[in-house]
Amino acid sequence: MTDLLSPDQLEDALRTIGVERYHNLHPFHKMLHGGQCNKGQVQAWALNRYYYQCGIPRKDCALMANMEQKEMRLEWRQRYFDHDGLGEDEGGIERWLKLTDALGLDRDYVMSTEGILPATRHAVEAYIHFVRDKPLLDGIASSLTELFAPAIHKERISGMLVNYDFVDDSMLGYFRERLNQAPRDVEFALSYVRRHAVTVPQQRAVLNALYFKTDVLWAQLDALYLAYVEPDMIPPGAYIPAG
């Protein structure tokens, strides 16, 4: 881009990235939601996705460390609580572990992260480092995949319930919570980006930040497909389904 965009034009450009590059387009995602995965493949997805889930509060802490204003930290910290929990709210990580429990994965094994794919680990760590090291505006912009998350959560809930006899509604609490949390989160982040990306370099940076985040999500599904679908190339030390 070479011309300065209006806030509405910038938002349109951000939303276009989701239309073109969000991971709902990935072949593994289509298999998962369409009932084409076997139980071992679903287990592998849930196991690897756990590492991403437990990386999110680490990412949020790194981002808050770059916030000089108390008011911003107070606003953003709810995201941290959403995942690690607070008071009576068990948090998203615990809800994810209930999913892996119900899929028959040993909780200690899941939490050890010993069986995750190398690409999963590298992708998640790259995201945390990006948010820690880049300007605050870029870090906030990278969270804007939440613009597209509610649709994928709805699809995941309906698709998995219909297509897998080993999935029931009690396993999907994480996704139901995110239907309410994600719109709240994105309202603040999108407003911030619209107000603060006021130069061509800043707008280019926020678009690139969202490209980067979609790459992080896409790379994780690439790794799952290569390891557990085709060519079934599971790396040493990674989870091997029993079936």
C-alpha positions as CSV (number, residue, x, y, z in Angstrom):
1,M,0.0,0.0,0.0
2,T,1.2,3.5,-0.8
3,D,-1.9,5.7,0.0
4,L,-3.2,6.5,3.5
5,L,-6.4,4.7,4.2
6,S,-9.4,6.1,6.1
7,P,-10.3,4.2,9.3
8,D,-13.1,2.5,7.4
9,Q,-10.9,1.6,4.5
10,L,-8.3,0.2,6.9
11,E,-10.9,-1.9,8.6
12,D,-12.2,-3.2,5.3
13,A,-8.6,-4.2,4.4
14,L,-8.2,-6.0,7.7
15,R,-11.5,-7.9,7.2
16,T,-10.4,-8.8,3.6
17,I,-7.4,-10.6,5.1
18,G,-9.7,-12.8,7.0
19,V,-11.8,-13.6,4.0
20,E,-8.7,-14.6,2.0
21,R,-6.4,-16.1,4.6
22,Y,-8.1,-17.2,7.8
23,H,-7.6,-20.8,8.7
24,N,-11.2,-21.8,8.2
25,L,-10.0,-22.2,4.6
26,H,-7.4,-24.8,5.4
27,P,-8.0,-28.4,4.2
28,F,-7.5,-29.8,7.8
29,H,-10.1,-27.4,9.1
30,K,-12.5,-28.5,6.5
31,M,-11.8,-32.2,7.3
32,L,-12.2,-31.5,11.1
33,H,-15.6,-29.7,10.8
34,G,-16.9,-31.9,8.0
35,G,-16.5,-35.2,10.0
36,Q,-13.7,-36.5,7.9
37,C,-11.2,-36.9,10.7
38,N,-10.8,-40.1,12.6
39,K,-10.6,-39.9,16.4
40,G,-6.8,-40.0,16.4
41,Q,-6.7,-37.0,14.2
42,V,-9.1,-35.1,16.4
43,Q,-7.0,-36.0,19.4
44,A,-3.9,-34.8,17.6
45,W,-5.6,-31.5,16.8
46,A,-6.8,-31.0,20.4
47,L,-3.4,-31.9,21.8
48,N,-1.5,-29.4,19.6
49,R,-4.1,-26.7,19.9
50,Y,-3.6,-26.9,23.7
51,Y,-0.2,-25.4,23.3
52,Y,-1.6,-22.5,21.4
53,Q,-4.3,-22.0,24.1
54,C,-1.8,-22.0,26.9
55,G,0.4,-19.6,24.9
56,I,-2.4,-16.9,24.7
57,P,-2.1,-15.7,28.3
58,R,1.7,-15.6,27.9
59,K,1.2,-13.5,24.8
60,D,-1.2,-11.2,26.7
61,C,1.3,-10.7,29.5
62,A,4.0,-9.8,27.0
63,L,1.6,-7.3,25.4
64,M,0.6,-5.7,28.7
65,A,4.3,-5.2,29.4
66,N,4.4,-2.9,26.5
67,M,1.4,-0.8,27.7
68,E,2.5,2.2,29.6
69,Q,-1.0,3.4,30.6
70,K,-2.6,1.7,33.5
71,E,-6.0,2.1,31.9
72,M,-5.0,0.0,28.9
73,R,-3.5,-2.8,31.1
74,L,-6.8,-2.9,33.1
75,E,-8.7,-3.2,29.8
76,W,-6.5,-5.9,28.4
77,R,-6.1,-8.0,31.5
78,Q,-9.6,-9.5,31.1
79,R,-8.2,-11.5,28.1
80,Y,-5.6,-13.0,30.5
81,F,-8.3,-13.9,33.0
82,D,-10.4,-15.4,30.2
83,H,-7.8,-18.1,29.7
84,D,-6.1,-18.6,33.0
85,G,-9.3,-18.1,35.0
86,L,-10.2,-15.9,37.9
87,G,-12.4,-16.7,41.0
88,E,-15.3,-18.9,40.0
89,D,-14.4,-18.7,36.3
90,E,-12.2,-21.7,35.6
91,G,-10.8,-20.2,32.4
92,G,-10.3,-21.3,28.8
93,I,-7.3,-23.5,29.4
94,E,-9.2,-25.6,31.9
95,R,-12.1,-25.8,29.5
96,W,-9.7,-27.0,26.8
97,L,-8.3,-29.6,29.1
98,K,-11.9,-30.9,29.7
99,L,-12.1,-31.4,25.9
100,T,-8.8,-33.3,25.8
101,D,-9.9,-35.3,28.9
102,A,-13.1,-36.3,27.1
103,L,-11.2,-37.3,24.0
104,G,-9.3,-39.8,26.0
105,L,-6.0,-38.0,26.3
106,D,-4.1,-38.2,29.6
107,R,-4.2,-34.8,31.2
108,D,-0.6,-34.9,32.5
109,Y,0.6,-35.8,29.0
110,V,-1.3,-33.0,27.4
111,M,0.0,-30.5,30.0
112,S,3.6,-31.7,29.5
113,T,3.4,-30.6,25.8
114,E,5.8,-33.5,25.1
115,G,3.8,-34.8,22.2
116,I,3.1,-31.6,20.3
117,L,4.5,-31.1,16.8
118,P,7.7,-29.0,16.4
119,A,6.0,-26.7,14.1
120,T,3.2,-26.1,16.7
121,R,5.8,-25.1,19.2
122,H,7.7,-22.8,16.8
123,A,4.5,-21.1,15.6
124,V,3.2,-20.3,19.0
125,E,6.6,-19.1,20.3
126,A,7.0,-16.9,17.2
127,Y,3.6,-15.3,18.0
128,I,4.6,-14.6,21.6
129,H,8.0,-13.1,20.5
130,F,6.3,-11.0,17.9
131,V,3.9,-9.4,20.4
132,R,6.8,-8.9,22.9
133,D,9.2,-7.3,20.4
134,K,7.1,-5.4,18.0
135,P,5.5,-2.0,18.7
136,L,2.3,-2.1,20.8
137,L,0.2,-1.2,17.8
138,D,1.4,-4.2,15.8
139,G,0.8,-6.5,18.8
140,I,-2.7,-5.3,19.2
141,A,-3.4,-5.6,15.5
142,S,-2.2,-9.2,15.5
143,S,-5.1,-10.1,17.8
144,L,-7.6,-9.1,15.2
145,T,-8.1,-12.6,14.0
146,E,-10.8,-12.4,16.7
147,L,-12.8,-10.6,14.0
148,F,-13.3,-13.9,12.3
149,A,-13.4,-16.2,15.3
150,P,-17.1,-16.3,16.2
151,A,-18.0,-17.8,12.8
152,I,-15.4,-20.6,13.1
153,H,-16.5,-21.4,16.6
154,K,-20.2,-21.7,15.5
155,E,-19.1,-24.0,12.7
156,R,-16.9,-26.0,15.0
157,I,-19.7,-26.6,17.5
158,S,-22.3,-27.6,15.0
159,G,-19.9,-29.6,12.8
160,M,-18.3,-31.6,15.5
161,L,-21.6,-32.4,17.3
162,V,-23.2,-33.6,14.1
163,N,-20.3,-35.5,12.7
164,Y,-18.6,-37.3,15.6
165,D,-20.3,-39.8,17.9
166,F,-17.4,-39.3,20.4
167,V,-18.2,-35.6,20.8
168,D,-21.0,-34.2,23.0
169,D,-22.0,-30.7,24.0
170,S,-20.2,-30.9,27.4
171,M,-16.9,-31.1,25.6
172,L,-17.4,-27.8,23.7
173,G,-17.5,-25.3,26.5
174,Y,-14.4,-23.5,25.4
175,F,-16.0,-22.5,22.1
176,R,-19.3,-21.5,23.6
177,E,-17.5,-19.1,25.9
178,R,-15.5,-17.6,23.0
179,L,-18.7,-16.7,21.2
180,N,-19.2,-14.0,23.8
181,Q,-15.6,-13.2,24.6
182,A,-14.3,-12.7,21.1
183,P,-16.6,-9.9,20.1
184,R,-15.9,-8.0,23.3
185,D,-12.1,-8.4,22.8
186,V,-12.2,-7.3,19.2
187,E,-14.2,-4.2,19.9
188,F,-11.4,-2.7,21.9
189,A,-8.6,-3.8,19.6
190,L,-10.2,-2.7,16.4
191,S,-11.1,0.7,17.9
192,Y,-7.5,1.1,19.0
193,V,-6.1,0.2,15.6
194,R,-8.5,2.5,13.8
195,R,-7.5,5.4,16.1
196,H,-3.7,4.9,16.2
197,A,-2.8,3.6,12.7
198,V,-2.7,7.1,11.2
199,T,0.3,6.9,8.8
200,V,1.1,4.8,5.8
201,P,3.9,2.9,7.6
202,Q,1.6,2.3,10.6
203,Q,-1.2,1.0,8.5
204,R,1.1,-1.2,6.5
205,A,2.5,-2.6,9.8
206,V,-1.0,-3.5,11.2
207,L,-1.9,-5.2,8.0
208,N,1.3,-7.2,8.1
209,A,0.7,-8.0,11.7
210,L,-2.6,-9.6,10.8
211,Y,-1.0,-11.4,7.9
212,F,1.6,-12.8,10.3
213,K,-1.1,-14.0,12.8
214,T,-3.0,-15.8,10.0
215,D,0.2,-17.4,9.0
216,V,0.7,-18.6,12.7
217,L,-2.7,-20.3,12.6
218,W,-2.3,-21.7,9.1
219,A,1.2,-23.1,9.9
220,Q,-0.2,-25.1,12.8
221,L,-2.8,-26.8,10.5
222,D,-0.2,-27.4,7.9
223,A,1.8,-29.3,10.5
224,L,-1.2,-31.4,11.5
225,Y,-2.1,-32.2,7.9
226,L,1.5,-33.3,7.1
227,A,1.8,-35.4,10.2
228,Y,-1.6,-37.0,10.6
229,V,-3.2,-36.9,7.1
230,E,-0.8,-36.9,4.2
231,P,1.9,-38.0,3.9
232,D,1.4,-39.2,7.5
233,M,4.9,-38.0,8.5
234,I,4.8,-37.9,12.3
235,P,8.1,-36.4,13.6
236,P,10.1,-38.2,16.3
237,G,8.6,-37.7,19.8
238,A,5.2,-36.4,18.6
239,Y,1.9,-38.0,19.6
240,I,1.1,-41.2,17.8
241,P,-2.7,-42.0,17.8
242,A,-3.5,-45.5,19.1
243,G,-5.9,-46.4,16.3
